[in-house]
Amino acid sequence: MAKNRYTLSRELHDILGSKNVYYNPPEGQKMNFPCIVYNRTYINDIKADNIKYLDYTTYKIIVISKSPDHPAIKKILQIPMTRLSASYVKDGFYHDVITLIQKEVQTNG
């Protein structure tokens, strides 16, 4: 299902069960844990006859928690077009990186 960033944000809030979801947080921003940090990493426009008819937007979603098996990870991986890209530990927190590719069909006229 195609979503915009705001719909994705609401879905991530629901999955985490808190408001600790951050889009492109600035360096040094105080965050509450567990949390989800996400940002857009790529947009691929598909065109025909010089008209854009399809967008693929890629997001990087990071679940950060003290638990290596936070339940949000499996819930996010149930979203179509997601995959676990990496896992690492930093400053005593587990970071699970999930890639999400969303498709949006353009309506032109």
LINBELGI-V97717 format. One line per field, one symbol per residue. ss: DSSP state (~ for helix, > for strand, _ for the rest). burial: b if it has 24 or more other ideal C-beta (glycine too) atoms within 12 Angstrom, else e. Layout:
ss = ???
burial = ???
This chain:
ss = ____~~~~~~~~~~~~____>>>___________>>>>>>>>>>>>>>__>>>>>>>>>>>>>>>_____~~~~~~_____>>>>>>>>>__>>>>>>>>>>>>>____
burial = eeeeeeebbebbeebbeeebbbbeeeeeeeeebbbbbbbeeeeeeeeeeeeeeeebbbbbbbbbbeeeebebbeebeebeebeeeeeeeeeeebbbbbbbbbebeeeee
